[in-house]
């Protein structure tokens, strides 16, 4: 009996063929309980490893072990060794189960933390999406409002340009009429001067001097009146140009397209009398 407990390896038995009872059961097809019963009855030789676990050799397994178990008697020492080995096996499995349970618990905790981070990321993404949606809505509304204002401003500029062109046409006609009236007035003035010179008794008389002074005053008054009318028209034209420039600047500012200001052309009467600014 002691020879079975203290059996040593021989060249006939390779170390890699000595298996734990559960390993031998999985390889031989015999249950672990029957193998333990065979060890307890002395039918299967055994040895212990450095951890105290029982190991058996597959070549030592008897043929028709279940039938032999019915006739063999149990050895108390071998039965105690089998029970001790089974307790050791259960304890190792329990420790492994505890380790696996801790590992599973740690894995679950990591997964829970990952889920919490994912939920926080989803919540943050939803909040950011809602904010971006609101921003897009505001930008869309602003673009619609800007487009509407630009359209209104374009219509206003079109009407203003039309009115300015019409006013310039009217001013041109009035200027032509004023030029004709000026020419007629100058002709009448020259004719009056000629008649006054003829009607004078002699040069230096009181009547001749009075007539010449009256004609000169009339000419001066007429010239001053014509000049004032021209200045009024030039001022009106300047105001129209300033209004047009403000409207154009407003339009260019709204469209963010402000080209450098171009000098405007002065009319004939502005160049003649020195009024207005530009070329």
C-alpha positions as CSV (number, residue, x, y, z in Angstrom):
1,X,0.0,0.0,0.0
2,X,2.8,2.4,0.9
3,X,4.5,1.5,-2.3
4,X,1.5,2.9,-4.2
5,X,1.7,6.2,-2.2
6,X,5.5,6.6,-2.6
7,X,5.8,5.4,-6.2
8,X,8.6,7.1,-8.1
9,X,8.9,7.9,-11.7
10,X,10.8,5.4,-13.9
11,X,11.9,5.7,-17.5
12,X,8.8,3.7,-18.4
13,X,6.6,6.6,-17.1
14,X,7.0,10.0,-18.6
15,X,6.1,13.0,-16.5
16,X,3.8,14.4,-19.1
17,X,1.6,11.3,-18.8
18,X,0.8,11.7,-15.1
19,X,-2.5,13.7,-15.1
20,X,-4.8,15.1,-12.5
21,X,-7.8,13.0,-11.8
22,X,-10.1,15.4,-13.7
23,X,-7.7,15.6,-16.6
24,X,-7.5,11.7,-16.8
25,X,-11.3,11.5,-16.6
26,X,-11.5,13.9,-19.6
27,X,-8.9,11.9,-21.5
28,X,-9.9,8.3,-20.7
29,X,-13.7,8.7,-20.8
30,X,-14.0,7.3,-17.2
31,X,-15.7,9.6,-14.7
32,X,-13.6,11.3,-12.0
33,X,-15.7,9.6,-9.3
34,X,-14.9,6.1,-10.6
35,X,-11.2,7.0,-10.9
36,X,-11.3,8.1,-7.2
37,X,-13.0,4.9,-6.2
38,X,-10.4,2.9,-8.1
39,X,-7.6,4.8,-6.2
40,X,-9.4,4.3,-2.9
41,X,-9.6,0.5,-3.6
42,X,-6.0,0.3,-4.7
43,X,-6.8,-0.5,-8.3
44,X,-5.1,2.6,-9.7
45,X,-1.6,3.5,-8.6
46,X,-1.1,7.2,-7.8
47,X,1.5,9.8,-7.0
48,X,1.5,13.4,-5.7
49,X,2.9,16.5,-7.3
50,X,4.6,19.4,-5.5
51,X,1.3,20.9,-4.6
52,X,0.0,17.7,-3.0
53,X,-2.5,16.9,-5.8
54,X,-3.0,13.2,-6.8
55,X,-1.8,12.3,-10.3
56,X,-2.3,9.1,-12.2
57,X,-0.8,7.5,-15.3
58,X,-3.2,6.5,-18.1
59,X,-1.3,3.3,-18.7
60,X,-2.1,2.2,-15.1
61,X,-5.8,2.4,-15.7
62,X,-7.2,-1.2,-15.4
63,X,-9.5,-2.7,-18.1
64,X,-13.1,-2.9,-17.1
65,X,-12.6,-0.7,-14.1
66,X,-16.4,-0.4,-13.2
67,X,-16.7,-4.2,-12.8
68,X,-13.6,-4.4,-10.7
69,X,-14.8,-1.7,-8.4
70,X,-17.7,-4.0,-7.2
71,X,-15.3,-6.7,-5.8
72,X,-12.4,-4.6,-4.5
73,X,-12.4,-3.4,-0.9
74,X,-11.8,0.2,0.2
75,X,-8.5,1.2,1.9
76,X,-9.0,3.8,4.6
77,X,-5.7,5.5,4.0
78,X,-6.2,5.7,0.3
79,X,-9.8,6.9,0.8
80,X,-8.5,9.7,3.1
81,X,-6.0,10.7,0.4
82,X,-8.7,10.7,-2.2
83,X,-11.0,12.9,0.0
84,X,-8.1,15.2,0.7
85,X,-7.3,15.5,-3.0
86,X,-11.0,16.2,-3.8
87,X,-11.1,18.9,-1.1
88,X,-8.0,20.4,-2.5
89,X,-9.5,20.3,-6.0
90,X,-12.7,22.0,-4.8
91,X,-10.8,24.6,-2.9
92,X,-8.7,25.4,-6.0
93,X,-11.9,25.6,-8.0
94,X,-13.4,27.9,-5.4
95,X,-10.4,30.1,-5.4
96,X,-10.4,30.2,-9.2
97,X,-14.1,31.0,-9.0
98,X,-13.4,33.8,-6.6
99,X,-10.7,35.2,-8.9
100,X,-13.0,34.8,-11.9
101,X,-15.8,36.5,-9.9
102,X,-13.5,39.4,-9.0
103,X,-12.3,39.6,-12.6
104,X,-15.9,39.6,-13.8
105,X,-16.8,42.2,-11.2
106,X,-13.9,44.4,-12.4
107,X,-14.9,43.8,-16.0
108,X,-18.5,44.8,-15.1
109,X,-17.3,47.9,-13.3
110,X,-15.2,48.9,-16.3
111,X,-18.1,48.3,-18.6
112,X,-20.3,50.3,-16.3
113,X,-17.8,53.2,-16.4
114,X,-17.6,52.9,-20.1
115,X,-21.4,53.0,-20.4
116,X,-21.5,56.0,-18.1
117,X,-18.9,57.8,-20.3
118,X,-20.8,56.8,-23.4
119,X,-24.1,58.1,-21.9
120,X,-22.4,61.3,-20.9
121,X,-20.9,61.6,-24.4
122,X,-24.3,60.9,-26.0
123,X,-25.9,63.5,-23.7
124,X,-23.2,66.0,-24.5
125,X,-23.6,65.2,-28.2
126,X,-27.4,65.7,-28.0
127,X,-26.9,69.0,-26.2
128,X,-24.4,70.1,-28.8
129,X,-26.7,69.0,-31.6
130,X,-29.6,70.9,-30.0
131,X,-27.4,74.0,-29.7
132,X,-26.1,73.7,-33.3
133,X,-29.7,73.2,-34.5
134,X,-30.7,76.4,-32.7
135,X,-27.7,78.2,-34.2
136,X,-28.5,77.0,-37.7
137,X,-32.1,78.1,-37.2
138,X,-31.0,81.6,-36.1
139,X,-28.5,81.8,-39.0
140,X,-31.3,80.7,-41.4
141,X,-33.6,83.4,-40.0
142,X,-30.9,86.0,-40.3
143,X,-30.1,85.1,-43.8
144,X,-33.7,85.2,-44.8
145,X,-34.0,88.6,-43.1
146,X,-30.8,89.8,-44.8
147,X,-32.0,88.6,-48.2
148,X,-35.4,90.3,-47.7
149,X,-33.7,93.6,-46.6
150,X,-31.3,93.4,-49.6
151,X,-34.2,92.9,-51.9
152,X,-36.0,95.9,-50.4
153,X,-32.8,98.0,-50.6
154,X,-32.3,97.0,-54.2
155,X,-35.9,98.1,-55.0
156,X,-35.3,101.3,-53.1
157,X,-32.1,102.0,-55.0
158,X,-33.8,101.2,-58.3
159,X,-36.6,103.7,-57.6
160,X,-34.0,106.2,-56.4
161,X,-31.9,105.9,-59.6
162,X,-35.1,106.2,-61.7
163,X,-36.1,109.3,-59.8
164,X,-32.6,110.8,-60.1
165,X,-32.5,110.2,-63.8
166,X,-35.9,111.8,-64.2
167,X,-34.8,114.7,-62.1
168,X,-31.6,115.1,-64.1
169,X,-33.7,115.1,-67.3
170,X,-36.0,117.8,-65.9
171,X,-32.9,119.8,-64.7
172,X,-31.3,119.5,-68.1
173,X,-34.5,120.8,-69.8
174,X,-34.7,123.6,-67.2
175,X,-31.1,124.4,-67.8
176,X,-31.6,124.5,-71.5
177,X,-34.6,126.8,-71.0
178,X,-32.5,129.0,-68.6
179,X,-29.7,129.2,-71.1
180,X,-32.1,130.3,-73.8
181,X,-33.6,132.9,-71.4
182,X,-30.2,134.1,-70.5
183,X,-29.2,134.5,-74.1
184,X,-32.4,136.4,-74.8
185,X,-31.8,138.6,-71.8
186,X,-28.3,139.4,-72.9
187,X,-29.6,140.3,-76.3
188,X,-32.2,142.6,-74.8
189,X,-29.5,144.1,-72.5
190,X,-27.2,144.7,-75.4
191,X,-30.1,146.2,-77.4
192,X,-31.0,148.4,-74.5
193,X,-27.4,149.6,-74.1
194,X,-27.3,150.4,-77.8
195,X,-30.5,152.4,-77.6
196,X,-29.3,154.2,-74.5
197,X,-26.1,155.2,-76.2
198,X,-28.1,156.5,-79.2
199,X,-30.6,158.4,-77.0
200,X,-27.9,160.2,-75.1
201,X,-27.7,164.0,-76.1
202,X,-23.9,163.9,-75.6
203,X,-21.5,161.9,-73.6
204,X,-21.4,162.9,-70.0
205,X,-24.9,164.4,-69.8
206,X,-27.0,163.6,-66.8
207,X,-29.8,161.9,-68.8
208,X,-27.3,159.7,-70.6
209,X,-25.5,158.7,-67.4
210,X,-28.8,157.9,-65.6
211,X,-29.9,155.7,-68.5
212,X,-26.6,153.9,-68.6
213,X,-26.6,153.4,-64.8
214,X,-30.2,152.0,-65.0
215,X,-29.3,149.7,-67.7
216,X,-26.2,148.6,-65.8
217,X,-28.2,147.9,-62.7
218,X,-30.8,146.0,-64.7
219,X,-28.0,143.9,-66.2
220,X,-26.4,143.4,-62.8
221,X,-29.7,142.4,-61.2
222,X,-30.5,140.0,-64.1
223,X,-27.0,138.5,-63.9
224,X,-27.3,138.1,-60.1
225,X,-30.7,136.5,-60.4
226,X,-29.5,134.1,-63.1
227,X,-26.5,133.2,-60.9
228,X,-28.7,132.6,-57.9
229,X,-30.9,130.3,-59.9
230,X,-27.9,128.4,-61.2
231,X,-26.5,128.1,-57.7
232,X,-29.9,126.7,-56.4
233,X,-30.0,124.2,-59.2
234,X,-26.4,123.2,-58.6
235,X,-27.2,122.8,-54.9
236,X,-30.2,120.6,-55.7
237,X,-28.0,118.5,-58.0
238,X,-25.4,118.2,-55.3
239,X,-28.0,117.0,-52.8
240,X,-29.3,114.5,-55.3
241,X,-25.7,113.1,-55.8
242,X,-25.1,113.0,-52.0
243,X,-28.4,111.1,-51.5
244,X,-27.4,108.6,-54.3
245,X,-24.0,108.1,-52.8
246,X,-25.4,107.4,-49.3
247,X,-27.8,104.9,-50.7
248,X,-25.1,103.2,-52.7
249,X,-22.8,103.1,-49.7
250,X,-25.5,101.6,-47.6
251,X,-26.2,99.0,-50.2
252,X,-22.5,98.1,-50.5
253,X,-22.1,97.9,-46.8
254,X,-25.0,95.6,-46.5
255,X,-23.5,93.3,-49.1
256,X,-20.0,93.8,-47.8
257,X,-18.8,95.1,-51.1
258,X,-17.6,98.6,-50.7
259,X,-15.5,99.7,-53.7
260,X,-13.4,102.9,-53.5
261,X,-15.4,106.0,-54.1
262,X,-15.3,107.3,-57.6
263,X,-15.3,111.1,-58.3
264,X,-18.5,112.3,-59.9
265,X,-18.7,114.5,-63.0
266,X,-19.7,118.1,-62.6
267,X,-22.3,119.7,-64.9
268,X,-21.5,122.4,-67.4
269,X,-22.9,125.1,-65.1
270,X,-20.9,123.8,-62.1
271,X,-17.7,124.0,-64.1
272,X,-18.7,127.5,-65.3
273,X,-19.5,129.0,-61.9
274,X,-17.1,126.8,-59.9
275,X,-19.8,125.0,-57.9
276,X,-19.8,121.3,-56.8
277,X,-16.9,118.9,-56.3
278,X,-15.4,116.3,-58.7
279,X,-14.2,116.3,-62.2
